[in-house]
Amino acid sequence: MEFSERVLSMSPSGTLKLVELANQLKLKGHRIISFAVGEPDFTTPQTVIEAAYEAAKNGKTHYTPPLGIRELREKIAEKYQRENHVNVSAENVMVTPAKMAIFMAVAGFVDPGDEVLIPDPGWVSYKEMVHFARGKPVGYRLDEEKDYSLDIDDLLGKINSKTKMIIINSPSNPTGTVFSQDDIKAIRDIVLDYNLVLVSDEIYEKIIYEGEHISPGIYEELLGNLIIVNGFSKSHAMTGWRIGYLIAPKDIINQLSKIQQHTISCAPSIAQYGVLRALEDKESVKRMVEEFTRRREFVYNSLKEIDGLDVMKPRGTFYVFPRYKYPIPSGELAEKILMEKHIALTPGSAFGKYGEYHFRLSFASSMENLEEGISRLRDFFSSLS
Ligand SMILES: Cc1ncc(COP(=O)(O)O)c(C=O)c1O
Protein backbone atom coordinates (compact mmCIF):
# COMPACT_ATOMS: atom_id res chain seq x y z
CA MET A 1 0.00 0.00 0.00
CA GLU A 2 1.58 3.27 -1.07
CA PHE A 3 0.52 6.80 -0.30
CA SER A 4 0.12 9.24 -3.15
CA GLU A 5 3.01 11.51 -4.05
CA ARG A 6 0.64 14.39 -3.43
CA VAL A 7 0.09 13.61 0.19
CA LEU A 8 3.68 12.56 0.79
CA SER A 9 4.88 15.90 -0.55
CA MET A 10 3.00 17.74 2.21
CA SER A 11 4.57 18.39 5.61
CA PRO A 12 2.57 18.30 8.80
CA SER A 13 2.24 21.49 10.79
CA GLY A 14 5.70 22.81 11.69
CA THR A 15 4.65 23.19 15.29
CA LEU A 16 3.42 19.65 15.86
CA LYS A 17 6.44 18.72 17.95
CA LEU A 18 5.90 21.73 20.19
CA VAL A 19 2.22 20.91 20.61
CA GLU A 20 3.16 17.39 21.71
CA LEU A 21 5.74 18.70 24.15
CA ALA A 22 3.22 21.18 25.55
CA ASN A 23 0.70 18.35 26.02
CA GLN A 24 3.27 16.27 27.90
CA LEU A 25 4.04 19.21 30.19
CA LYS A 26 0.31 19.73 30.80
CA LEU A 27 -0.09 16.05 31.72
CA LYS A 28 2.64 16.55 34.32
CA GLY A 29 0.51 19.33 35.83
CA HIS A 30 2.35 22.38 34.48
CA ARG A 31 0.37 25.44 33.44
CA ILE A 32 1.30 26.31 29.88
CA ILE A 33 0.54 29.76 28.56
CA SER A 34 -0.01 29.52 24.84
CA PHE A 35 0.69 32.40 22.50
CA ALA A 36 0.74 30.02 19.56
CA VAL A 37 -2.94 30.06 18.65
CA GLY A 38 -4.18 31.71 15.48
CA GLU A 39 -7.69 32.51 16.61
CA PRO A 40 -9.47 35.16 18.68
CA ASP A 41 -9.94 34.13 22.31
CA PHE A 42 -13.47 35.62 22.35
CA THR A 43 -16.68 33.66 21.95
CA THR A 44 -18.72 34.28 18.79
CA PRO A 45 -21.19 37.17 19.35
CA GLN A 46 -24.39 35.94 21.02
CA THR A 47 -26.58 37.44 18.31
CA VAL A 48 -24.83 35.28 15.72
CA ILE A 49 -25.18 32.16 17.85
CA GLU A 50 -28.89 32.91 18.31
CA ALA A 51 -29.44 33.44 14.58
CA ALA A 52 -27.85 30.06 13.85
CA TYR A 53 -29.88 28.40 16.61
CA GLU A 54 -33.11 29.85 15.24
CA ALA A 55 -32.17 28.67 11.74
CA ALA A 56 -31.53 25.16 13.04
CA LYS A 57 -34.85 25.10 14.90
CA ASN A 58 -36.58 26.25 11.73
CA GLY A 59 -35.20 23.32 9.81
CA LYS A 60 -32.40 25.06 7.92
CA THR A 61 -30.41 21.91 8.40
CA HIS A 62 -30.15 20.66 4.85
CA TYR A 63 -27.65 21.01 2.03
CA THR A 64 -27.59 24.52 0.63
CA PRO A 65 -26.77 25.26 -3.01
CA PRO A 66 -23.04 24.54 -3.55
CA LEU A 67 -22.22 28.24 -3.94
CA GLY A 68 -24.03 29.12 -0.70
CA ILE A 69 -27.42 30.60 0.16
CA ARG A 70 -28.38 33.33 -2.27
CA GLU A 71 -29.06 35.98 0.39
CA LEU A 72 -25.62 35.52 1.89
CA ARG A 73 -23.89 35.72 -1.49
CA GLU A 74 -25.76 38.94 -2.17
CA LYS A 75 -24.81 40.43 1.17
CA ILE A 76 -21.15 39.52 0.69
CA ALA A 77 -21.12 41.13 -2.76
CA GLU A 78 -22.78 44.25 -1.29
CA LYS A 79 -20.19 44.36 1.47
CA TYR A 80 -17.36 44.27 -1.08
CA GLN A 81 -19.00 46.96 -3.18
CA ARG A 82 -19.74 49.25 -0.25
CA GLU A 83 -16.74 48.78 2.03
CA ASN A 84 -14.01 47.69 -0.36
CA HIS A 85 -15.06 49.46 -3.58
CA VAL A 86 -14.84 46.27 -5.59
CA ASN A 87 -17.33 46.01 -8.41
CA VAL A 88 -18.77 42.50 -7.99
CA SER A 89 -22.18 40.84 -7.73
CA ALA A 90 -23.59 37.73 -6.05
CA GLU A 91 -22.64 35.74 -9.18
CA ASN A 92 -19.00 36.25 -8.25
CA VAL A 93 -19.30 34.83 -4.73
CA MET A 94 -18.84 31.27 -3.49
CA VAL A 95 -19.34 30.60 0.21
CA THR A 96 -16.79 28.14 1.55
CA PRO A 97 -14.30 27.97 4.44
CA ALA A 98 -11.46 30.44 3.80
CA LYS A 99 -8.85 27.71 3.85
CA MET A 100 -10.89 25.70 1.36
CA ALA A 101 -11.17 28.80 -0.85
CA ILE A 102 -7.38 29.09 -1.06
CA PHE A 103 -7.08 25.37 -1.60
CA MET A 104 -9.61 25.49 -4.45
CA ALA A 105 -7.80 28.41 -6.07
CA VAL A 106 -4.52 26.48 -5.96
CA ALA A 107 -6.07 23.18 -7.04
CA GLY A 108 -7.97 24.93 -9.82
CA PHE A 109 -4.95 26.57 -11.43
CA VAL A 110 -1.76 24.78 -10.46
CA ASP A 111 -0.54 21.84 -12.54
CA PRO A 112 2.53 19.79 -11.63
CA GLY A 113 5.65 21.92 -12.04
CA ASP A 114 3.83 25.27 -12.02
CA GLU A 115 5.30 27.86 -9.69
CA VAL A 116 3.38 29.85 -7.13
CA LEU A 117 4.80 32.95 -5.50
CA ILE A 118 4.04 33.01 -1.79
CA PRO A 119 5.02 35.58 0.84
CA ASP A 120 8.10 34.87 2.98
CA PRO A 121 7.53 35.19 5.86
CA GLY A 122 4.02 33.97 5.16
CA TRP A 123 1.24 31.76 6.44
CA VAL A 124 2.22 28.10 6.82
CA SER A 125 -0.50 26.49 4.67
CA TYR A 126 0.14 28.22 1.32
CA LYS A 127 3.26 26.17 0.75
CA GLU A 128 1.62 22.85 1.59
CA MET A 129 -1.39 23.51 -0.61
CA VAL A 130 0.96 24.15 -3.53
CA HIS A 131 2.82 20.95 -2.69
CA PHE A 132 -0.47 19.08 -2.75
CA ALA A 133 -1.07 20.33 -6.29
CA ARG A 134 2.49 19.13 -7.15
CA GLY A 135 3.45 22.72 -7.87
CA LYS A 136 6.50 24.55 -6.61
CA PRO A 137 6.08 27.21 -3.92
CA VAL A 138 8.55 30.06 -4.38
CA GLY A 139 8.89 32.49 -1.48
CA TYR A 140 9.09 36.19 -2.31
CA ARG A 141 10.73 38.31 0.31
CA LEU A 142 8.92 40.80 2.48
CA ASP A 143 11.39 43.49 3.46
CA GLU A 144 11.86 43.52 7.21
CA GLU A 145 13.85 46.77 7.04
CA LYS A 146 10.78 48.43 5.52
CA ASP A 147 8.12 47.06 7.87
CA TYR A 148 7.76 43.92 5.76
CA SER A 149 6.58 45.73 2.68
CA LEU A 150 7.01 44.25 -0.76
CA ASP A 151 10.55 43.84 -2.14
CA ILE A 152 9.63 44.35 -5.78
CA ASP A 153 13.06 43.47 -7.21
CA ASP A 154 13.09 40.19 -5.32
CA LEU A 155 9.59 39.41 -6.57
CA LEU A 156 10.38 40.25 -10.19
CA GLY A 157 13.56 38.16 -10.03
CA LYS A 158 11.48 35.12 -9.13
CA ILE A 159 9.09 35.24 -12.05
CA ASN A 160 9.74 32.89 -14.98
CA SER A 161 7.75 31.06 -17.64
CA LYS A 162 6.47 28.55 -15.06
CA THR A 163 5.06 31.16 -12.71
CA LYS A 164 1.30 30.78 -12.61
CA MET A 165 0.03 32.44 -9.47
CA ILE A 166 0.92 34.90 -6.76
CA ILE A 167 -0.61 34.87 -3.29
CA ILE A 168 -0.69 38.02 -1.16
CA ASN A 169 -1.88 38.36 2.42
CA SER A 170 -2.55 41.78 3.89
CA PRO A 171 -2.94 42.33 6.83
CA SER A 172 -0.34 39.64 7.08
CA ASN A 173 0.13 36.58 9.23
CA PRO A 174 2.76 36.42 10.82
CA THR A 175 4.29 39.89 10.33
CA GLY A 176 1.26 42.09 11.05
CA THR A 177 2.15 44.30 8.12
CA VAL A 178 -0.48 46.04 5.98
CA PHE A 179 0.38 46.58 2.32
CA SER A 180 0.35 50.19 1.16
CA GLN A 181 -1.43 51.34 -1.97
CA ASP A 182 1.99 51.43 -3.68
CA ASP A 183 2.53 47.76 -2.83
CA ILE A 184 -0.89 46.87 -4.22
CA LYS A 185 -0.27 48.91 -7.38
CA ALA A 186 3.07 47.15 -7.91
CA ILE A 187 1.32 43.79 -7.56
CA ARG A 188 -1.36 44.88 -10.02
CA ASP A 189 1.25 45.81 -12.62
CA ILE A 190 3.17 42.56 -12.21
CA VAL A 191 0.01 40.44 -12.40
CA LEU A 192 -1.10 42.15 -15.59
CA ASP A 193 2.36 42.19 -17.20
CA TYR A 194 2.86 38.46 -16.67
CA ASN A 195 -0.80 37.42 -16.81
CA LEU A 196 -0.74 35.69 -13.42
CA VAL A 197 -3.57 34.57 -11.18
CA LEU A 198 -3.64 36.76 -8.07
CA VAL A 199 -5.01 35.31 -4.83
CA SER A 200 -5.60 38.02 -2.25
CA ASP A 201 -6.09 36.55 1.21
CA GLU A 202 -7.93 39.28 3.14
CA ILE A 203 -8.94 37.23 6.18
CA TYR A 204 -7.46 39.76 8.68
CA GLU A 205 -9.12 42.72 6.97
CA LYS A 206 -11.03 43.86 10.05
CA ILE A 207 -8.18 43.50 12.51
CA ILE A 208 -6.32 46.63 11.62
CA TYR A 209 -4.90 49.43 13.79
CA GLU A 210 -3.00 51.70 11.42
CA GLY A 211 -3.33 52.29 7.73
CA GLU A 212 -6.16 51.04 5.63
CA HIS A 213 -7.02 47.72 4.08
CA ILE A 214 -6.89 48.01 0.30
CA SER A 215 -8.16 45.13 -1.78
CA PRO A 216 -6.49 44.82 -5.20
CA GLY A 217 -10.06 44.44 -6.45
CA ILE A 218 -10.35 48.25 -6.50
CA TYR A 219 -8.52 48.01 -9.84
CA GLU A 220 -11.23 47.04 -12.30
CA GLU A 221 -8.65 45.90 -14.89
CA LEU A 222 -7.43 43.28 -12.42
CA LEU A 223 -10.77 41.60 -11.77
CA GLY A 224 -10.32 39.02 -14.54
CA ASN A 225 -7.18 37.67 -12.83
CA LEU A 226 -8.20 38.06 -9.22
CA ILE A 227 -9.48 35.66 -6.56
CA ILE A 228 -10.30 37.37 -3.27
CA VAL A 229 -10.50 35.21 -0.14
CA ASN A 230 -12.07 36.40 3.07
CA GLY A 231 -14.16 35.03 5.93
CA PHE A 232 -15.56 35.38 9.41
CA SER A 233 -13.15 33.31 11.51
CA LYS A 234 -10.98 36.20 12.64
CA SER A 235 -13.36 39.17 12.31
CA HIS A 236 -16.22 37.60 14.26
CA ALA A 237 -14.38 35.00 16.36
CA MET A 238 -15.97 32.19 14.34
CA THR A 239 -13.08 29.81 13.60
CA GLY A 240 -15.12 26.73 14.43
CA TRP A 241 -18.02 27.65 12.15
CA ARG A 242 -15.97 27.19 9.00
CA ILE A 243 -17.41 29.99 6.91
CA GLY A 244 -15.51 32.16 4.52
CA TYR A 245 -15.83 32.98 0.86
CA LEU A 246 -14.16 33.43 -2.45
CA ILE A 247 -14.85 36.22 -4.93
CA ALA A 248 -13.81 35.70 -8.54
CA PRO A 249 -14.97 36.09 -12.14
CA LYS A 250 -17.89 33.87 -13.15
CA ASP A 251 -15.75 31.51 -15.28
CA ILE A 252 -13.43 30.88 -12.33
CA ILE A 253 -16.40 30.30 -10.00
CA ASN A 254 -17.82 27.78 -12.48
CA GLN A 255 -14.62 25.76 -12.54
CA LEU A 256 -13.75 25.95 -8.83
CA SER A 257 -17.28 25.19 -7.69
CA LYS A 258 -16.87 21.71 -9.20
CA ILE A 259 -14.34 21.04 -6.43
CA GLN A 260 -16.83 22.21 -3.82
CA GLN A 261 -19.67 20.15 -5.36
CA HIS A 262 -17.68 16.96 -5.32
CA THR A 263 -16.00 17.37 -1.94
CA ILE A 264 -17.80 19.25 0.83
CA SER A 265 -21.02 19.92 -1.20
CA CYS A 266 -21.56 23.26 0.50
CA ALA A 267 -20.47 25.26 3.52
CA PRO A 268 -22.32 24.31 6.76
CA SER A 269 -25.93 25.43 6.40
CA ILE A 270 -26.63 26.53 9.97
CA ALA A 271 -23.41 28.50 10.07
CA GLN A 272 -24.34 30.31 6.84
CA TYR A 273 -27.47 31.62 8.57
CA GLY A 274 -25.40 32.72 11.55
CA VAL A 275 -23.08 34.61 9.24
CA LEU A 276 -26.00 36.48 7.69
CA ARG A 277 -26.41 38.03 11.12
CA ALA A 278 -22.65 38.50 11.61
CA LEU A 279 -22.48 40.70 8.53
CA GLU A 280 -24.74 43.20 10.31
CA ASP A 281 -22.83 43.10 13.58
CA LYS A 282 -20.32 45.93 13.41
CA GLU A 283 -20.38 46.50 17.19
CA SER A 284 -18.81 43.19 18.22
CA VAL A 285 -16.00 43.58 15.69
CA LYS A 286 -15.34 47.08 17.00
CA ARG A 287 -15.21 45.89 20.62
CA MET A 288 -12.87 43.04 19.76
CA VAL A 289 -10.51 45.32 17.84
CA GLU A 290 -10.53 47.77 20.77
CA GLU A 291 -9.41 44.99 23.08
CA PHE A 292 -6.74 43.85 20.60
CA THR A 293 -5.56 47.47 20.37
CA ARG A 294 -5.04 47.60 24.14
CA ARG A 295 -3.13 44.32 24.10
CA ARG A 296 -1.05 45.37 21.10
CA GLU A 297 0.14 48.47 22.96
CA PHE A 298 1.04 46.41 25.99
CA VAL A 299 2.75 43.63 24.05
CA TYR A 300 4.73 45.95 21.82
CA ASN A 301 5.82 48.24 24.66
CA SER A 302 6.88 45.34 26.86
CA LEU A 303 8.67 43.34 24.18
CA LYS A 304 10.64 46.29 22.86
CA GLU A 305 12.15 46.76 26.33
CA ILE A 306 13.60 43.25 26.25
CA ASP A 307 17.27 43.25 25.39
CA GLY A 308 18.06 41.23 22.28
CA LEU A 309 14.65 41.63 20.62
CA ASP A 310 13.84 43.79 17.63
CA VAL A 311 10.08 44.31 17.37
CA MET A 312 7.96 45.88 14.66
CA LYS A 313 4.64 47.24 15.89
CA PRO A 314 2.02 45.29 13.94
CA ARG A 315 -0.38 47.45 11.96
CA GLY A 316 -2.90 44.64 11.67
CA THR A 317 -3.69 41.08 12.90
CA PHE A 318 -3.14 39.87 16.46
CA TYR A 319 0.46 38.76 15.98
CA VAL A 320 3.87 40.24 16.70
CA PHE A 321 6.90 38.79 15.00
CA PRO A 322 10.05 39.85 16.86
CA ARG A 323 13.57 39.12 15.62
CA TYR A 324 16.01 37.94 18.29
CA LYS A 325 19.75 38.43 18.13
CA TYR A 326 20.89 35.04 19.46
CA PRO A 327 22.27 32.45 17.00
CA ILE A 328 19.78 29.75 18.01
CA PRO A 329 17.45 28.32 15.33
CA SER A 330 13.87 29.35 16.06
CA GLY A 331 12.62 25.75 16.45
CA GLU A 332 15.19 25.18 19.20
CA LEU A 333 14.50 28.51 20.82
CA ALA A 334 10.74 27.89 20.95
CA GLU A 335 11.37 24.46 22.47
CA LYS A 336 13.70 25.91 25.08
CA ILE A 337 11.16 28.61 26.01
CA LEU A 338 8.45 25.98 26.30
CA MET A 339 10.54 23.64 28.47
CA GLU A 340 12.01 26.31 30.70
CA LYS A 341 9.26 28.92 30.90
CA HIS A 342 6.16 26.98 29.87
CA ILE A 343 5.27 29.46 27.16
CA ALA A 344 4.18 28.21 23.72
CA LEU A 345 5.25 30.38 20.76
CA THR A 346 5.46 29.64 17.05
CA PRO A 347 9.00 29.44 15.66
CA GLY A 348 9.64 31.89 12.83
CA SER A 349 11.10 29.22 10.56
CA ALA A 350 7.57 27.75 10.18
CA PHE A 351 6.77 30.82 8.04
CA GLY A 352 9.66 30.52 5.58
CA LYS A 353 13.36 31.15 5.14
CA TYR A 354 13.13 34.80 6.13
CA GLY A 355 11.17 33.91 9.24
CA GLU A 356 14.22 32.28 10.87
CA TYR A 357 15.51 33.99 14.05
CA HIS A 358 12.03 35.27 14.81
CA PHE A 359 9.11 33.97 16.79
CA ARG A 360 5.41 34.68 16.39
CA LEU A 361 3.48 35.67 19.48
CA SER A 362 -0.29 35.79 19.21
CA PHE A 363 -1.90 38.30 21.54
CA ALA A 364 -5.29 36.67 21.16
CA SER A 365 -4.91 35.79 24.82
CA SER A 366 -6.08 37.44 28.03
CA MET A 367 -4.24 40.46 29.44
CA GLU A 368 -3.47 38.38 32.53
CA ASN A 369 -1.77 35.70 30.40
CA LEU A 370 0.09 38.34 28.42
CA GLU A 371 1.42 40.03 31.56
CA GLU A 372 2.54 36.76 33.09
CA GLY A 373 3.89 35.32 29.81
CA ILE A 374 5.89 38.37 28.80
CA SER A 375 7.39 38.59 32.25
CA ARG A 376 8.59 34.99 31.83
CA LEU A 377 9.96 35.85 28.39
CA ARG A 378 11.86 38.78 29.92
CA ASP A 379 13.48 36.37 32.40
CA PHE A 380 14.27 33.95 29.63
CA PHE A 381 16.03 36.45 27.39
CA SER A 382 17.92 38.08 30.26
CA SER A 383 19.32 34.63 31.10
CA LEU A 384 20.59 34.37 27.50
CA SER A 385 22.36 37.73 27.36
C1 LIG B 1 -3.44 34.05 6.58
C2 LIG B 1 -4.56 33.09 6.81
N1 LIG B 1 -5.35 32.76 5.77
C3 LIG B 1 -6.36 31.88 5.92
C4 LIG B 1 -6.64 31.29 7.13
C5 LIG B 1 -7.76 30.29 7.21
O1 LIG B 1 -8.90 30.80 7.77
P1 LIG B 1 -10.15 29.85 8.12
O2 LIG B 1 -9.82 29.19 9.41
O3 LIG B 1 -11.27 30.81 8.22
O4 LIG B 1 -10.32 28.86 7.03
C6 LIG B 1 -5.84 31.60 8.23
C7 LIG B 1 -6.07 30.94 9.53
O5 LIG B 1 -5.25 30.89 10.40
C8 LIG B 1 -4.78 32.53 8.07
O6 LIG B 1 -3.98 32.88 9.11
PDBQT file of the ligand as one rigid body, heavy atoms in Angstrom, charges set to zero:
ROOT
HETATM    1  C1  LIG A 401      -3.443  34.045   6.579  1.00  0.00    +0.000 C 
HETATM    2  C2  LIG A 401      -4.555  33.089   6.809  1.00  0.00    +0.000 A 
HETATM    3  N1  LIG A 401      -5.349  32.758   5.774  1.00  0.00    +0.000 NA
HETATM    4  C3  LIG A 401      -6.361  31.882   5.920  1.00  0.00    +0.000 A 
HETATM    5  C4  LIG A 401      -6.636  31.292   7.133  1.00  0.00    +0.000 A 
HETATM    6  C5  LIG A 401      -7.757  30.290   7.215  1.00  0.00    +0.000 C 
HETATM    7  O1  LIG A 401      -8.895  30.797   7.766  1.00  0.00    +0.000 OA
HETATM    8  P1  LIG A 401     -10.145  29.854   8.119  1.00  0.00    +0.000 P 
HETATM    9  O2  LIG A 401      -9.822  29.191   9.410  1.00  0.00    +0.000 OA
HETATM   10  O3  LIG A 401     -11.273  30.806   8.221  1.00  0.00    +0.000 OA
HETATM   11  O4  LIG A 401     -10.318  28.863   7.033  1.00  0.00    +0.000 OA
HETATM   12  C6  LIG A 401      -5.836  31.602   8.231  1.00  0.00    +0.000 A 
HETATM   13  C7  LIG A 401      -6.070  30.941   9.529  1.00  0.00    +0.000 C 
HETATM   14  O5  LIG A 401      -5.245  30.894  10.402  1.00  0.00    +0.000 OA
HETATM   15  C8  LIG A 401      -4.778  32.529   8.074  1.00  0.00    +0.000 A 
HETATM   16  O6  LIG A 401      -3.982  32.882   9.108  1.00  0.00    +0.000 OA
ENDROOT
TORSDOF 0
